Amino acid sequence: MAIGVWISLFAYFALMIAIGIFAMRRSTSSSEDYMLGGRALSPKVAALSAGASDMSGWLLLGLPGALFVSGLGSAWIGIGLLVGAFFNWVLVAPRLREQTVHYGNAITIPSFLANRFPTKALSLRTVSAIVIVVFFAVYTASGLVAGGKLFESAFAGIFNFGGLSDYAAGIIITLGVVLAYTVVGGFLAVSMTDFVQGCIMMLALVIMPAVVLFGEGGGGFAQASQTLNEVDPTLLSWTEGLTFIGWLSAVTWGLGYFGQPHIIVRFMAIRTLKDVPVARNIGMSWMLISLVGAISLGIFGRAYAVRNGMDIADPETIFIILSDLLFHPLITGFLYAALLAAVMSTISSQLLVSSSSLTEDFYRLFLRKEATDRECVTVGRVCVLLVGLVAAVIASDPDSQVLALVSNAWAGFGAAFGPLIILSLMWPRTNGAGAVAGLVVGAVTVMIWISLGWNGEFMGGPGVYEIIPGFIAAWIAIMVVSLATEDAGEYQAISR
């Protein structure tokens, strides 16, 4: 491995840890500081933090891999996500920022739901915390799988000693660096590192497709299109070979945004309500550039591989392979850092949200009601470690697919929390009983759908993405149960 790669990677690791130490000195004196950054994020940090924590390793591995295999038909996932993210910023962001303060200054999603529906506070905090920890263990594992794949593909044989594979070393190193700055610096460290990581990711997704297309062996758009048409004309078609169910399963990824705790918690932490539109514009611009880059990498990376006789055993590693093949070692190290940035930004956010729920919604609620802020910060750090270790165990299988793990966890959160967040913010008639029903029905529907294999094959046809039945069932459950039970007057109007 060239020394330039190591220089870039070590510089990246050092920067992340330095940010964590800086954040520790700024915002770890209280639970609100450690878990929500004191609600003082600037628009640009909030926007890129939300984007980077959303776009995990699947942006540089899973999505390009899907495009590499099936062509532009898989791009509908990105389009659905872009639309979903926009409506999340418009509908949820301003209301959640305002109402989490109004309802008892809640600093976690479970505590907001408990304050919003006091008649079912205990049930909501308990069930939502369980859902968060279970699905985030799987979601975090997907990021560690991406880190393992990077080390397995890029550093073949370097770490293979004492029975430790390159894949396992990748998981350990990725998790170790994330834990270092997350445990030390809390939410502010996670958000500040997300900002830096978001910039690195976007630059990588601009540079890579440009070099693949116009660098040596690329041939430009015309040659790429000709090559792909020779391989399979459907690769350049948005609709050919795509069933309605397949299209619907792709675009409905966007529904998941409304229920992702690690994303919407950024809305709670924005400095002021007036900053939300600015953050939205920055975040959506970043997301559009990054998604176009990832889609271009997948589709044109396939053309490059064919033109140059490359045998790609695992399509999800196309970014890693091209990084090593096409660039100077210093740039290759930077591109590897971009992939680690995508992975780490999401893992750190998920670990912190899981830790917040375990601390605020289990420890403080059931074990130590009188716990001080300093004690809760310490417990939160321990919980970060514990969730990280569980995720590492889940990720230990080197045959795991990043996109598959992400899709399951994304659907679980989207169905369990999405309808509940929207209706709790926008429909005053929603009550505690309906909230509990929606949360349980959404999560259980997704888990049953996956266990029956209906996301792979449904009624003899293509599989239906589990977020669709889960989201619909949860929405119906909330409305039906809320209307069928007494309105307890839990909604509090905000005076203007």
N, C-alpha and C positions, 0 to 999 in steps of 0.2 A: 504494500500500500504506500503510495507516494506521500512524502512528508508534507506536501502542501495540503492534502486532504486533512491530515491530523491537525495542522495549524488552524485551519478554518473551523474544524469541529471543536477543538479545545477553546478557541476564542469564543465560539457560540456558547458552550457550556459555562465558561467563566462569566460571560455577560449575564446569563440567566441567574446564576447564583449571586452575583453582585447586586442585581436588581432586588432579589429576595432580601438580602441584608439591608439594603437601603429602605425597603418597605417595612422591615421589622422595626426600624427606628422611627418610622412615621405613623404606623397605624396598627399596633397590636396591644394597645392598652385596655381595650374593652371588647366585648363580644361584637358589638356593632361595627367597630373598627376592623376586627379580625375577619368577620364573616361578610361584611358589606362595604368595607372601605370607608366607613363614616358617611355614606351617601354623598360622596364628593367627586365622582368621576367626571372629567371633562367630556364634552361630546365626542371628540376624536378617540379618546381612550375607550369610552363606553361602546362606541360603534365598532371599532376594530376588535375589541375584546369579545363582544357578542359574536362577531363574524368568525374570528379565529377559534373561539371555543366551540362554535358550531361546526366549522369545516375541519374535521379531524383528518386522520390519515386517509380516509376514504376519498378526499379531494385529490390527493396526489397518487393514490394507489387504486382504490376501489372504483371510482368513477372513470378514470382513464382506462382501467382494465376492462370495464364493461363496454366502453366505446371501442376498444381494441378488438373485442370479440364480436360484438353484434352491430357496430356502426351507429349511425345517428339516431336510430330508434331509442337507444338508451339515453340520449340527451334530454328526453322528456323529463327524466328525474331532475336534472338541473333546472329546467324551465319551471317545473312544479315548485321546486324549492325557492326559486327567485320570487314567484308570485306569493307563495306562502309567507316568506320573510317580509315582503312589503306590507302585507295586510297585518302581520304581527306588529310591525312598527307603528302602523296607523291605528289599529283597533286596541291592542293590548298595552303597548308601551306607555302612553300618557296616562291611561286609566290606572294601570298597576302602580306606576310611580306615585300617583296621587293617593290612591286608596290604601296602599300599604302603610302610608304615614297616617292617614285618617283613621284606619282601624288599628289603633294601638301600637303604631310604629313597628310593625312586624318586620323581622329581618330574615325570615325564611318563608318559603311558599306554604309549608304546613301551618306555621304560626299565623300567616295571613288568613288562610282558610278557617282556622279555629276562631280567629277574631271576627271574621265576617259572618260565621255561623256558630254563635256561642252555644246554641242548644245541643250541638253535636261536636263540640270542640275536641273532646278527648278522642272520640272515634276518628275524626278527620285527621288529627295530628298523628295518631298511631298508624292508621292505614296508609296515609300519604307518605309517611316516613319509611314504612316497610317497602312500598312501591319504589320509592327513590333509591333506597339502598340496594334492592334486588336488581333493578334494571340498570343502575349505574355500575354495579359490579360487572355486568355483561358488557356494557358500553365501554367502560374503562379497559376491559380486556381486549376490545377491538383495537384500541390504540396501542396497547402493548404488543399485539400481534404485528401491527405495522412496524413498530420499532424492531421487533425480532426479525421480520423479513428484510429490513434494511441491512442489518448486520450480517444476516445469512447470505444475502446476495452480494453485498459490497465488500465484506471483509472475510471472504471464504477462507477458513482454516486458521485465521489469526488467533481466534479465541478458543480454538478447539484443543483444550488441554484439560487434564484431570477429570475427564468425563463431561466437561461443560461444552455444549455445542455453541456455534456462533449465534444460533437463534435464541438460546437461553441467555447468552451474554447480552444480546440486544435488549431482551426484556429487563434484565437486571440493571443495565446501565441507564436505559430510558427511564425506568421507574425511580432509580436512585437520584438522578438529577432533578426530576419533577418533585420528588419528596423533599429534596434539599431546600428548594426555594418556596414550595407551598407550605411546608411545616413552619418554616422560619418567618415568612412574610405575610401569609394569609391572603385575603382577597385582593388587597392592593398590589401585592407582588404578582399574583396571578393576572390581574388586569393589566399591569404595566408590561409584564412579559408577553401577554397576549398582543399588546399593541406592537411591540417590536417583532414578534413572530408573525403577525398579520402582514406587516410590511415585507418581511423576508419571503413569505409564501407568495404574495402577489408578484414580487419581482421575479421569482423563479418561474411562475406560470406565464409570465410575459417572455422571458428569455428563452425558455426551453422550446416552445412551439415555433418561435421565430428561427432558431438555429436548426431545428428539425426540418423546417420547410426550405430555408434559404441557405443553409450551410452546405458544406461538402457532402455530397450524397443525397441531398434533399430534392432538388429539382423544381421547387416552387409549387404553386397550387395546381397548375396544369398537369405536371408530371404525377403529383400525388393523386389527383382525380383519375387520371388514366390508369395508374397502377391499381387503385381500389376497384375500378370498374372491371378490370381484368380478373381480379380475385373474386369479386362478388358484387354485382351492381347494386344490390340492396343495401350495401354498407353506407352508401351516400343518400339513401332515402330516409325521410323522416317517418314515413308511414308504411312503406311496402313490407309485407311480412309481419306487420304489427297488428295484433287483434285489438278489439275495443277494450277487452279486459286487461290486456297487457299495457295499453296506453293509459287506462284509468289507474292501474296499479303504480305506474311510473309517476304520473302527475300528482297523485294524492300524497306523495311524500311531503308536499307542502303543508298538508293538514297538521303534520307533526310539530310544526314550529310553535303552535299555541300552547303546547304542553311540555316544552323542554325546560326543566328547572334551571339548568346551567346557562341557558340563553336568557330567559326572561328575568333572572335575578339581576342581570345587568341593567334592565329597565328600572329596577328598584333602587339602583345605586347611582343613577345619573344625578348630577349636581342639582339641577332645577328642572321643573316641568317645561320651561321655555327652551331648554337645551335639547329636548326630544326631537323636534323637526330637523335640527342641524345634524344630530347624531344619525338620524334616519337617512339623510342624504349621503352622508359619508359612508355609512354602512352598506347601503344599496349599491353605491358606485364601486366600492371594494368588492362586493360579492359578484357583481356583473363581470368585472374584469377577471376575477379568479375563476369563475365558472366557464367563461369563454376559453380561458387558457387551458383548463383541465380537459374540456371537450376537444379542443384542438389537439392537445397532446395525445389523447387516446386515438383519435381517428387518423391523424397524420403520422403518428408513431407507427401505426399498422402499415401505412404506405412505405415508410422509411425501412421498416424491418423486412418487408417483402422485397423492395428494390435492392437491398444490400445483403439478401440471403441470410438474415438472422433468424435463429430458431429460439423463440421466446417460450420457454416451458411454462412460466407462470405469468399471464398477462398483467397481473397486478403489480409486477415489478418493472414494467416498461420505463417508468420514470427513473428508477435506480440504474437500470442498464444503460440508458441513453446518457445519464449524467456522467457515468464513468467513461463512456465511449467518446463523447463529443467535446469534452471541455478540458481545459488546463486543470491540474490537480487542485489549485486554490479555488477555482470556480466550482469544481466537482464537490469539494468540501462544503462550499456555500450551499449548493443545491441539496446535499445530504442534510445540512442544517435546516433547510426549508422544510424537508420532509419531517425531520424531528420536531420542528416548530409546529407543524400541523398536528402532529401526534401529541406533543407535550401541552400545547395550549388547551386542548380538549380534556386530556387526562387531569390536568391540574384543576380545571373548573369543576369537573365531575367529582373529584376527590373532595374538594372543598364543600360542594353542596351536600354530598353524602355526610361529610363530617359535621356540617351545620345541623343537619336533621338529627343525626345521632346525639349530638350534644344538646340541642335545644328541645327536641321532641321526644327524647328518651331519657337522657341523663338528668336534665333539669326538670323534666316533667314527672318522672317516676322515682328517681333515685335521690336527687339532692335539690329539692325545691329552693333551698336557701343558698345554693352555690353562688360564689362571687364571680364577677366577670373574669378576673384573673384565672380562677379555677376552670372556668368554662373554656378559656383560650387554651389552657393546658390539655384539657380533655379533648378539645377539638383537634389538637395536634396528634394525640394518640389515635384518634379515630381515622385521621388521614392515613396514618401508617397501616392500620388494620384493613381498611377497605382496599388500599393498594396491594397488600399481600394477597387478599382473596382474589382480586382481579388477575394477579400474576399466576395464580394456580389455574384459573379458568383459561388463561392465554397460553398455557404450557404446551398445548397441542400444536405442533408446527404446521398441521394441515388445515388449520382454521382459516376461513375466508373473511377478510376485513369487512367487505360489503354486507355479507350475510349477518354477521354479529351486529353491525350498526343498524341494519334494517329492522332486526328484531327489537332491539332496545328503543330505537326511534319510534316504532309503532306502539310499544308499550307505554311510553311517556305520552305520546300524542293522543292516544285513545283514553288513557286514564285521566290526564290533567287538562287536555285541550278543551273539550266541551265545558268542563267545570270552570276553568279560568275565564273563558269567554262569557258564559252565562252569569257567573258570580259578579263580573264587572259590569255587565250590560243589561241584565234582566232582574229587576228588583224582586220579582216573585220567587226567585230561587231560594229555597230554604235548606236547612241543615240535613233533613232526611233525603232530599233530592241530591244534595252534594255527595253524601256517603254512597247513595245508590249509584250515581254516575261514576264515581271513583272506582268502586268495586267492579261494576259491570264492565267498564272499559278495560281494566287490567285483566280480568278473568277471561273476557272474550278473546283478547289477543293471545293469551297463553293457551287457551283451548284450540284456537285456530291453528297455532303453530304446532301443537302436539298432535293434531289430527292430520297434519301435512297439507292442509287446504291452501297454504300459501305457495305450495309447489304444484299441486293439481287439485282442481275443484270440479266435481260433477263431470268427470271425463274430459274436461277442458283445461286450459291454462290456469295456474294458481291465481288466487285473488290476494293481493297484499293485505295483511292482517289489520292494518290501520283502518281500512274502509269499514268492515263490520264493527270493529271496536269503537271507532269514533261515532258511528251512527247509533249503535246500541247505547253508548254512554249518554249521548245527547237526548235520546228518547227517554231513557231512564230518569234523567234529571228533571225533564219537563213533566213527565207523567207523575212521578212521585211527589214533586213539588206541588202540582195542582191538586193531587189527591189528598194531601195532608194540610194541616193548618198552617197558615202564614203566621209565623211567630214574631213578625215585626223586626227581623234581624237586619234588614237593609237600613243603612243610615245615609240619608241624602247629604251631599256636600254643599254647603252654602258658598255662593260665589261672591 
